[in-house]
Amino acid sequence: MGSSIGLSTINFVEKKGIQFFDGFNATIKNKKPVRVFFKETKDTLGSIQVNDSNGERLGFYDLEFFKPDKASMEGIQLYADTQKENVGEVLSLAALIEFSKNRLNHFRLFSFKETLPFHARFGFIIDNDNEDFILKALNYIKKSKLKYIDELKYKASFFYPRIERSDIYLKEDKYLLERGCKVISDYLKFLSRNNIKKNVPPFENGAFVKFTDWEFETNRNYLNPLLKSHNIDYQF
């Protein structure tokens, strides 16, 4: 592959009603060139691959599409050999390009406790109805000494007692759990976008995270420059 780091335009091909991108060039840390492409696509399954300039695989992201009936996509497995070089970031952006191009409504995947801040940085929202998980995280946030998060601390303090008294079988109380997850997600997004490694709630387990078409609207100003930083010519 050549050493050019100009913007790489993306072309798409349709297979069984799903738009898959053709291989395109991108860059990772220190402007190192990589190739991003789909490998061994079968039916509604696809695997995004990232290879270096020597053809060595650096990471992959397995996806499953549910279209047109559910207009959704699920992440099966994300793996990056060199996470510090932003390979996982390129894989995640490539997955969101698929989500965008296919006009899907929901993208859901399981995130390990260590990767929750990573996914929150892109705008993913925790999708968890475990009260204990939510309450422990909210309690941690409301006691935080970090600057510039007064609004998040207020929200954590507001929702904590209401969730503590909630009944998850009631529709209105389930909504409270969703609001609590949104506060936690916004807090993690603040940490990750400001490169704060500490101050992460001590999660005991991972959780499902989700991304909807609305998240594009609220995170567009962050995601589009991120695409450009990897020399990918695409706009959400």
One Martini backbone bead per residue (centre of mass of N, CA, C, O) as a GRO file, in nm:
protein
  236
    1MET     BB    1   0.098   0.034   0.019
    2GLY     BB    2   0.085   0.348   0.018
    3SER     BB    3   0.182   0.669   0.179
    4SER     BB    4  -0.070   0.804   0.159
    5ILE     BB    5  -0.285   1.057   0.359
    6GLY     BB    6  -0.527   1.097   0.219
    7LEU     BB    7  -0.839   1.102   0.165
    8SER     BB    8  -1.069   0.823   0.190
    9THR     BB    9  -1.289   0.705  -0.016
   10ILE     BB   10  -1.614   0.552  -0.001
   11ASN     BB   11  -1.739   0.245  -0.110
   12PHE     BB   12  -2.032   0.051  -0.213
   13VAL     BB   13  -2.196  -0.267  -0.156
   14GLU     BB   14  -2.464  -0.490  -0.233
   15LYS     BB   15  -2.594  -0.747   0.007
   16LYS     BB   16  -2.888  -0.846   0.089
   17GLY     BB   17  -2.960  -0.527   0.159
   18ILE     BB   18  -2.654  -0.458   0.225
   19GLN     BB   19  -2.415  -0.214   0.300
   20PHE     BB   20  -2.083  -0.248   0.190
   21PHE     BB   21  -1.767  -0.167   0.218
   22ASP     BB   22  -1.504  -0.100   0.068
   23GLY     BB   23  -1.194  -0.078   0.064
   24PHE     BB   24  -0.989   0.136   0.281
   25ASN     BB   25  -0.804   0.400   0.379
   26ALA     BB   26  -0.597   0.470   0.671
   27THR     BB   27  -0.510   0.602   0.997
   28ILE     BB   28  -0.302   0.601   1.266
   29LYS     BB   29  -0.071   0.637   1.459
   30ASN     BB   30   0.155   0.845   1.311
   31LYS     BB   31   0.026   0.795   1.019
   32LYS     BB   32  -0.031   0.503   0.983
   33PRO     BB   33  -0.107   0.281   0.747
   34VAL     BB   34  -0.427   0.136   0.656
   35ARG     BB   35  -0.662  -0.138   0.606
   36VAL     BB   36  -1.016  -0.139   0.535
   37PHE     BB   37  -1.232  -0.437   0.564
   38PHE     BB   38  -1.414  -0.702   0.442
   39LYS     BB   39  -1.460  -1.046   0.566
   40GLU     BB   40  -1.640  -1.308   0.500
   41THR     BB   41  -1.923  -1.258   0.396
   42LYS     BB   42  -2.238  -1.381   0.549
   43ASP     BB   43  -2.512  -1.275   0.492
   44THR     BB   44  -2.549  -1.096   0.805
   45LEU     BB   45  -2.240  -1.121   0.816
   46GLY     BB   46  -1.948  -0.935   0.946
   47SER     BB   47  -1.586  -0.844   0.902
   48ILE     BB   48  -1.384  -0.615   1.025
   49GLN     BB   49  -1.068  -0.512   0.893
   50VAL     BB   50  -0.719  -0.450   1.002
   51ASN     BB   51  -0.433  -0.358   0.815
   52ASP     BB   52  -0.128  -0.329   0.736
   53SER     BB   53   0.115  -0.262   0.490
   54ASN     BB   54   0.184  -0.595   0.511
   55GLY     BB   55  -0.102  -0.753   0.585
   56GLU     BB   56  -0.135  -0.735   0.887
   57ARG     BB   57  -0.328  -0.803   1.145
   58LEU     BB   58  -0.479  -0.575   1.401
   59GLY     BB   59  -0.801  -0.624   1.358
   60PHE     BB   60  -1.155  -0.680   1.466
   61TYR     BB   61  -1.521  -0.671   1.364
   62ASP     BB   62  -1.805  -0.835   1.453
   63LEU     BB   63  -2.117  -0.855   1.267
   64GLU     BB   64  -2.482  -0.811   1.285
   65PHE     BB   65  -2.766  -0.808   1.075
   66PHE     BB   66  -3.109  -0.648   1.097
   67LYS     BB   67  -3.254  -0.663   0.780
   68PRO     BB   68  -3.550  -0.477   0.783
   69ASP     BB   69  -3.713  -0.552   1.044
   70LYS     BB   70  -3.511  -0.400   1.279
   71ALA     BB   71  -3.289  -0.199   1.207
   72SER     BB   72  -3.016  -0.359   1.306
   73MET     BB   73  -2.714  -0.402   1.517
   74GLU     BB   74  -2.445  -0.630   1.614
   75GLY     BB   75  -2.191  -0.685   1.838
   76ILE     BB   76  -1.968  -0.953   1.888
   77GLN     BB   77  -1.650  -0.863   1.818
   78LEU     BB   78  -1.368  -0.684   1.962
   79TYR     BB   79  -1.028  -0.659   1.818
   80ALA     BB   80  -0.699  -0.533   1.929
   81ASP     BB   81  -0.356  -0.548   1.919
   82THR     BB   82  -0.327  -0.205   1.900
   83GLN     BB   83  -0.479   0.012   2.094
   84LYS     BB   84  -0.264   0.253   2.112
   85GLU     BB   85  -0.308   0.299   1.779
   86ASN     BB   86  -0.629   0.315   1.716
   87VAL     BB   87  -0.774   0.057   1.604
   88GLY     BB   88  -1.042   0.055   1.764
   89GLU     BB   89  -1.135   0.326   1.650
   90VAL     BB   90  -1.151   0.246   1.352
   91LEU     BB   91  -1.350   0.012   1.389
   92SER     BB   92  -1.580   0.180   1.514
   93LEU     BB   93  -1.616   0.376   1.278
   94ALA     BB   94  -1.679   0.159   1.067
   95ALA     BB   95  -1.937   0.059   1.207
   96LEU     BB   96  -2.083   0.341   1.195
   97ILE     BB   97  -2.089   0.354   0.891
   98GLU     BB   98  -2.279   0.116   0.856
   99PHE     BB   99  -2.508   0.228   1.023
  100SER     BB  100  -2.549   0.480   0.848
  101LYS     BB  101  -2.577   0.364   0.554
  102ASN     BB  102  -2.829   0.164   0.656
  103ARG     BB  103  -3.032   0.317   0.837
  104LEU     BB  104  -3.020   0.257   1.133
  105ASN     BB  105  -3.142   0.244   1.483
  106HIS     BB  106  -2.963  -0.003   1.611
  107PHE     BB  107  -2.678  -0.054   1.840
  108ARG     BB  108  -2.547  -0.356   1.993
  109LEU     BB  109  -2.334  -0.433   2.285
  110PHE     BB  110  -2.078  -0.577   2.468
  111SER     BB  111  -1.915  -0.440   2.757
  112PHE     BB  112  -1.655  -0.421   2.928
  113LYS     BB  113  -1.554  -0.260   3.204
  114GLU     BB  114  -1.289  -0.148   3.058
  115THR     BB  115  -1.470  -0.039   2.785
  116LEU     BB  116  -1.686   0.174   2.859
  117PRO     BB  117  -1.534   0.442   2.801
  118PHE     BB  118  -1.478   0.386   2.503
  119HIS     BB  119  -1.781   0.380   2.410
  120ALA     BB  120  -1.870   0.653   2.533
  121ARG     BB  121  -1.699   0.838   2.347
  122PHE     BB  122  -1.902   0.782   2.091
  123GLY     BB  123  -2.211   0.758   2.248
  124PHE     BB  124  -2.269   0.532   2.416
  125ILE     BB  125  -2.527   0.355   2.598
  126ILE     BB  126  -2.622   0.224   2.872
  127ASP     BB  127  -2.791  -0.117   2.893
  128ASN     BB  128  -2.927  -0.136   3.218
  129ASP     BB  129  -3.134  -0.307   3.492
  130ASN     BB  130  -2.924  -0.290   3.727
  131GLU     BB  131  -2.945  -0.138   4.022
  132ASP     BB  132  -2.667  -0.181   4.150
  133PHE     BB  133  -2.497  -0.075   3.918
  134ILE     BB  134  -2.624   0.212   3.911
  135LEU     BB  135  -2.599   0.306   4.211
  136LYS     BB  136  -2.290   0.284   4.240
  137ALA     BB  137  -2.223   0.488   4.017
  138LEU     BB  138  -2.386   0.732   4.122
  139ASN     BB  139  -2.245   0.750   4.395
  140TYR     BB  140  -1.967   0.811   4.277
  141ILE     BB  141  -2.040   1.071   4.123
  142LYS     BB  142  -2.163   1.248   4.362
  143LYS     BB  143  -1.856   1.226   4.508
  144SER     BB  144  -1.701   1.377   4.319
  145LYS     BB  145  -1.399   1.602   4.260
  146LEU     BB  146  -1.449   1.695   3.994
  147LYS     BB  147  -1.447   1.910   3.745
  148TYR     BB  148  -1.720   2.010   3.544
  149ILE     BB  149  -1.973   1.810   3.696
  150ASP     BB  150  -2.226   1.933   3.838
  151GLU     BB  151  -2.462   1.825   3.666
  152LEU     BB  152  -2.401   1.523   3.707
  153LYS     BB  153  -2.418   1.528   4.016
  154TYR     BB  154  -2.708   1.619   4.029
  155LYS     BB  155  -2.832   1.381   3.873
  156ALA     BB  156  -2.729   1.159   4.059
  157SER     BB  157  -2.878   1.274   4.313
  158PHE     BB  158  -3.164   1.263   4.189
  159PHE     BB  159  -3.180   0.947   4.097
  160TYR     BB  160  -3.093   0.768   4.329
  161PRO     BB  161  -3.351   0.765   4.522
  162ARG     BB  162  -3.552   0.681   4.296
  163ILE     BB  163  -3.419   0.409   4.226
  164GLU     BB  164  -3.417   0.290   4.515
  165ARG     BB  165  -3.757   0.304   4.504
  166SER     BB  166  -3.796   0.123   4.273
  167ASP     BB  167  -3.987  -0.056   4.011
  168ILE     BB  168  -3.896  -0.242   3.736
  169TYR     BB  169  -4.209  -0.321   3.657
  170LEU     BB  170  -4.237  -0.026   3.604
  171LYS     BB  171  -4.237   0.189   3.353
  172GLU     BB  172  -4.141   0.454   3.502
  173ASP     BB  173  -3.896   0.308   3.646
  174LYS     BB  174  -3.745   0.216   3.395
  175TYR     BB  175  -3.684   0.503   3.308
  176LEU     BB  176  -3.496   0.566   3.545
  177LEU     BB  177  -3.275   0.367   3.461
  178GLU     BB  178  -3.211   0.506   3.195
  179ARG     BB  179  -3.126   0.776   3.322
  180GLY     BB  180  -2.894   0.661   3.485
  181CYS     BB  181  -2.731   0.553   3.243
  182LYS     BB  182  -2.690   0.831   3.112
  183VAL     BB  183  -2.518   0.955   3.333
  184ILE     BB  184  -2.290   0.748   3.325
  185SER     BB  185  -2.220   0.786   3.025
  186ASP     BB  186  -2.151   1.091   3.042
  187TYR     BB  187  -1.922   1.056   3.241
  188LEU     BB  188  -1.746   0.867   3.066
  189LYS     BB  189  -1.724   1.066   2.832
  190PHE     BB  190  -1.575   1.284   2.984
  191LEU     BB  191  -1.327   1.120   3.053
  192SER     BB  192  -1.239   1.020   2.765
  193ARG     BB  193  -1.237   1.308   2.617
  194ASN     BB  194  -1.018   1.404   2.863
  195ASN     BB  195  -0.812   1.181   2.941
  196ILE     BB  196  -0.930   1.025   3.202
  197LYS     BB  197  -0.821   0.745   3.382
  198LYS     BB  198  -0.951   0.809   3.624
  199ASN     BB  199  -1.257   0.804   3.796
  200VAL     BB  200  -1.373   0.520   3.769
  201PRO     BB  201  -1.602   0.324   3.832
  202PRO     BB  202  -1.629   0.016   4.020
  203PHE     BB  203  -1.689  -0.214   3.824
  204GLU     BB  204  -1.790  -0.557   3.826
  205ASN     BB  205  -1.921  -0.523   3.539
  206GLY     BB  206  -2.048  -0.530   3.254
  207ALA     BB  207  -2.231  -0.402   2.955
  208PHE     BB  208  -2.463  -0.295   2.770
  209VAL     BB  209  -2.465  -0.113   2.460
  210LYS     BB  210  -2.595   0.182   2.282
  211PHE     BB  211  -2.691   0.292   1.942
  212THR     BB  212  -2.850   0.557   1.785
  213ASP     BB  213  -2.962   0.789   1.567
  214TRP     BB  214  -2.944   1.012   1.789
  215GLU     BB  215  -2.634   0.994   1.848
  216PHE     BB  216  -2.551   1.138   1.593
  217GLU     BB  217  -2.670   1.417   1.667
  218THR     BB  218  -2.504   1.443   1.956
  219ASN     BB  219  -2.197   1.342   1.811
  220ARG     BB  220  -2.107   1.469   1.538
  221ASN     BB  221  -1.886   1.687   1.631
  222TYR     BB  222  -1.692   1.445   1.714
  223LEU     BB  223  -1.688   1.226   1.481
  224ASN     BB  224  -1.601   1.379   1.222
  225PRO     BB  225  -1.311   1.465   1.312
  226LEU     BB  226  -1.223   1.172   1.363
  227LEU     BB  227  -1.231   1.078   1.076
  228LYS     BB  228  -1.026   1.288   0.968
  229SER     BB  229  -0.783   1.196   1.153
  230HIS     BB  230  -0.799   0.911   0.965
  231ASN     BB  231  -0.855   0.978   0.662
  232ILE     BB  232  -1.183   0.980   0.637
  233ASP     BB  233  -1.434   1.016   0.378
  234TYR     BB  234  -1.677   1.091   0.612
  235GLN     BB  235  -2.026   1.173   0.706
  236PHE     BB  236  -2.278   1.194   0.965
   0.00000   0.00000   0.00000
